[in-house]
Amino acid sequence: MSTAPVIAAVDGSEDSLRALDWAFDAARRRAAPLRVVHVRQYAAWGQADVLVAAPPEAEGDPVLDEVRARLADRGVEPEVEYVALEGVPGAVLPELGTDAQLLVLGSRGRGGFASLLLGSNGLAAARDAECPVVIVPRPGREVHGEGPAEPGPRVVVGLHADSPDDATLAFAFTEAALRGARLQVIAAYPWPVQTWSAPGQLVPPVIDQTAVEAETRVLTEGFLAPHRERHPDVRADAEALPGDAAGRLVAASKDADLVVVGRHRRRLLAPARMMGSVTQAVLLHAASPVAVVPPPPAQG
């Protein structure tokens, strides 16, 4: 297991303390150190892309003092390091992922509007960090749809059969193995398919839905095969489902331990880092923690 740390970003809010608890458990499962980071906000005139030459001492930081007290009676594992930094959190937090195996944040911190489902810092980290980012939502989010077919720990991962993301699948299988969880693989395909024949006219598809579903399932099983070989103890159940991928993943998040989605691959005409619409929708509405996995470095 990698010795790179699991990083928990804290600011004293209840959201960040929930993220801290999740990160503590994740570090313990990975036998990795936990690094607790508090980014002190620059003044409004501060430069977002510059860190101070000498970060402030972690001792005497009231936010980190609260975390120390919270973790004081949890034993000696994992090893915990406390770091105080200064800067604009939305710029500093993504940079923390350079030497981390996981970055964990709450869905919202002290700032922002109460109506926001996801704060700007979480959005920036999920979009820009070089490591997987886990966003822990507030409890009580309601999602529509049926609950899980069977009880027990469960990790959910979305798979696009037309452009599978191997890094996302690898992360999901590893997480399921660490948790002793079942992996629910959701491969959504667009349906109904409609084609235009003339302005204002839609023609029913000539493609049979059963054939589309069967092809999606065959492709999905092929993509899963090498991961199943590497993780023979993980039960991976593939589901080929019609309709909106984001809606399917949000519905599956009910009572799930984690939902795993890929961030986005850079496109030729859109070289900047970005998140796809499915990933954004899942971050905003899932009831469970969501892991956003970046593409491999070669793909940006």
C-alpha positions in Angstrom: 0.0 0.0 0.0 1.3 3.5 -0.8 2.9 5.4 2.1 1.6 8.7 0.6 -0.7 10.4 3.1 -4.5 10.6 3.1 -5.2 14.4 3.5 -8.2 15.8 5.4 -8.9 19.4 4.8 -10.5 21.0 7.9 -11.8 24.5 8.8 -13.7 23.8 12.0 -17.1 23.3 10.3 -19.2 20.3 11.0 -18.8 19.4 7.3 -15.1 19.3 7.6 -15.2 17.3 10.8 -17.3 14.6 9.1 -14.7 14.6 6.3 -12.0 14.2 9.0 -13.7 11.1 10.4 -14.0 9.6 6.9 -10.4 10.4 6.1 -9.2 8.9 9.4 -11.0 5.6 8.6 -9.6 5.7 5.0 -6.0 6.1 6.3 -6.5 3.3 8.7 -7.7 1.0 6.0 -4.8 1.9 3.8 -2.2 1.7 6.5 -1.3 5.3 5.5 -0.5 8.4 7.5 -3.2 11.0 7.9 -2.3 14.6 7.3 -4.8 17.1 8.7 -4.5 20.5 6.9 -6.1 23.8 7.8 -5.7 26.5 5.2 -6.0 30.0 6.7 -7.7 32.3 4.3 -5.7 35.2 2.9 -7.1 38.7 3.1 -9.2 39.6 0.1 -6.3 41.3 -1.5 -4.1 38.3 -1.2 -2.8 36.4 -4.2 -4.5 33.1 -4.8 -1.6 31.3 -6.3 1.2 32.2 -3.8 2.0 30.4 -0.5 3.8 32.2 2.2 7.5 31.3 2.4 7.2 30.0 6.0 3.8 28.4 6.8 2.5 29.2 10.2 3.0 26.9 13.1 0.3 24.2 13.5 0.7 24.7 17.3 -1.8 27.2 18.6 -4.1 26.9 15.6 -7.6 26.6 17.2 -9.0 24.5 14.3 -6.1 22.0 14.6 -6.4 22.1 18.4 -10.0 21.0 18.0 -9.0 18.2 15.7 -6.3 17.0 18.1 -8.9 16.8 20.9 -11.3 14.9 18.6 -8.7 12.3 17.7 -7.0 12.1 21.0 -8.7 8.8 22.2 -8.6 6.9 18.9 -5.3 5.0 19.4 -2.0 5.2 17.7 -3.0 4.4 14.2 -3.0 6.0 11.8 0.0 8.3 12.3 -1.4 11.9 12.2 0.4 15.0 11.1 -1.0 18.5 11.5 -0.3 21.3 9.0 -1.3 24.9 8.9 -1.0 26.8 5.7 -2.0 30.3 4.5 -3.6 31.2 1.2 -6.8 31.0 -0.7 -8.2 27.5 0.0 -9.6 27.1 -3.5 -6.1 27.5 -4.9 -4.1 25.7 -2.1 -6.2 22.6 -1.6 -5.9 21.2 -5.1 -2.1 21.5 -4.8 -2.1 19.3 -1.8 -3.0 16.3 -4.0 0.5 16.4 -5.6 1.9 14.1 -2.9 -1.2 12.5 -1.5 -3.1 9.3 -2.3 -6.4 10.8 -1.3 -7.8 14.2 -0.5 -11.0 14.4 1.6 -13.2 17.4 2.1 -16.7 18.2 3.4 -19.3 19.3 0.9 -19.2 22.8 2.3 -17.1 24.7 4.8 -17.7 27.7 7.0 -18.1 30.2 4.1 -20.5 30.2 1.3 -24.3 30.4 1.2 -26.4 28.0 3.2 -28.3 26.9 0.1 -25.1 25.6 -1.6 -24.9 21.8 -2.1 -21.2 21.9 -2.8 -18.8 24.7 -1.8 -16.3 26.3 -4.2 -13.3 24.7 -2.4 -14.7 21.2 -2.9 -15.5 21.9 -6.5 -12.0 23.3 -7.1 -10.3 20.3 -5.5 -12.4 17.7 -7.3 -11.7 19.5 -10.6 -8.0 20.2 -10.2 -6.3 17.9 -7.7 -3.9 15.3 -9.1 -5.1 12.6 -6.7 -8.6 11.2 -6.1 -10.8 13.6 -4.1 -13.6 12.4 -1.8 -16.4 14.8 -1.0 -18.4 13.9 2.1 -22.0 15.2 2.0 -24.1 16.4 4.8 -26.3 13.6 6.2 -30.0 13.4 5.4 -29.8 14.0 1.6 -32.9 12.3 0.0 -32.5 10.5 -3.3 -35.3 9.0 -5.3 -35.4 5.4 -6.3 -35.4 2.0 -4.7 -32.8 1.1 -2.0 -30.1 -1.6 -2.5 -31.3 -5.0 -3.4 -29.4 -6.6 -0.5 -27.8 -5.3 2.7 -24.1 -5.0 3.3 -21.3 -2.7 2.4 -21.4 -1.4 -1.2 -19.3 0.7 -3.5 -20.9 2.1 -6.6 -19.0 3.0 -9.8 -20.1 4.5 -13.0 -18.8 3.1 -16.3 -19.2 4.6 -19.8 -19.1 1.7 -22.2 -18.1 3.9 -25.1 -15.1 5.3 -23.3 -14.2 3.3 -20.1 -12.0 4.9 -17.5 -9.6 2.3 -16.3 -8.2 4.5 -13.4 -11.7 4.9 -12.0 -12.4 1.2 -12.2 -9.1 0.4 -10.5 -9.9 2.9 -7.7 -13.4 1.4 -7.2 -12.1 -2.2 -7.1 -9.4 -1.2 -4.6 -11.8 0.6 -2.4 -14.3 -2.3 -2.4 -11.5 -4.7 -1.5 -10.4 -2.4 1.4 -14.0 -2.3 2.7 -14.9 -5.9 2.1 -17.7 -4.5 0.0 -19.7 -5.5 -3.0 -19.0 -3.4 -6.1 -22.0 -2.2 -8.0 -21.0 -1.3 -11.6 -23.6 0.9 -13.4 -23.3 1.2 -17.1 -26.0 3.5 -18.4 -26.9 3.7 -22.0 -29.0 6.4 -23.6 -32.6 5.4 -24.2 -34.9 6.1 -25.9 -32.8 7.0 -28.9 -34.4 9.5 -31.3 -33.3 10.7 -34.7 -34.4 13.7 -36.7 -35.8 13.3 -40.1 -37.1 16.8 -40.8 -37.4 20.0 -38.7 -39.8 19.2 -35.9 -40.1 15.5 -36.7 -38.7 12.7 -34.6 -38.4 9.1 -35.9 -38.6 6.2 -33.6 -35.3 4.3 -33.4 -34.7 1.3 -35.6 -32.3 -0.1 -33.0 -33.7 -2.7 -30.7 -33.3 -1.8 -27.0 -32.6 -5.4 -26.1 -29.6 -5.4 -28.5 -28.3 -2.2 -27.1 -28.5 -3.5 -23.6 -26.9 -6.7 -24.5 -24.0 -5.0 -26.2 -23.5 -2.6 -23.3 -23.4 -5.6 -20.9 -20.8 -7.5 -23.1 -18.6 -4.4 -23.3 -18.9 -3.8 -19.6 -18.0 -7.4 -18.7 -14.9 -7.2 -20.9 -13.7 -4.0 -19.2 -14.2 -5.5 -15.8 -12.4 -8.8 -16.5 -8.8 -7.6 -15.8 -9.9 -5.9 -12.6 -11.7 -9.0 -11.4 -8.5 -11.0 -12.0 -6.6 -8.5 -9.8 -9.3 -8.5 -7.1 -10.7 -12.0 -7.0 -12.3 -11.4 -3.6 -14.4 -8.5 -4.8 -17.8 -9.4 -6.0 -18.6 -7.0 -8.9 -22.2 -6.9 -10.1 -22.6 -5.2 -13.5 -25.9 -3.5 -14.4 -26.7 -2.2 -17.9 -29.5 0.3 -17.4 -31.3 2.7 -19.8 -31.5 6.4 -19.2 -29.6 9.1 -17.5 -26.3 8.0 -16.0 -26.3 10.7 -13.3 -29.8 9.8 -12.1 -28.9 6.2 -11.9 -25.7 6.8 -9.9 -27.5 9.2 -7.5 -30.3 6.7 -6.9 -27.7 4.0 -6.3 -26.0 6.2 -3.7 -28.7 5.5 -1.2 -27.1 3.6 1.7 -23.9 3.1 -0.3 -20.5 3.5 1.3 -19.1 5.4 -1.7 -19.9 6.4 -5.2 -16.9 6.5 -7.6 -16.9 8.6 -10.8 -14.2 9.8 -13.2 -13.4 13.4 -13.5 -13.1 14.1 -17.2 -10.5 13.7 -19.9 -9.1 16.7 -21.5 -10.3 17.3 -25.0 -8.3 18.8 -27.9 -10.5 21.9 -28.1 -10.9 22.1 -24.3 -7.5 21.6 -22.8 -8.3 23.0 -19.3 -9.2 20.6 -16.5 -12.9 20.2 -16.2 -15.6 17.9 -14.8 -18.2 16.2 -16.9 -21.9 16.9 -16.3 -22.5 13.5 -14.8 -19.7 13.9 -12.2 -21.0 17.4 -11.3 -24.6 16.1 -10.9 -23.4 13.2 -8.7 -21.4 15.5 -6.5 -24.3 17.8 -6.0 -27.0 15.2 -5.3 -25.6 11.9 -4.1 -26.5 10.8 -0.6 -23.1 9.0 0.0 -19.5 10.2 -0.1 -18.3 10.6 -3.7 -14.8 9.9 -5.0 -13.8 11.8 -8.1 -10.8 10.1 -9.8 -8.6 12.1 -12.2 -7.4 10.6 -15.4 -3.8 9.2 -15.6 -1.2 11.9 -15.9 -0.6 11.2 -19.6 -4.2 12.1 -20.3 -4.2 15.2 -18.0 
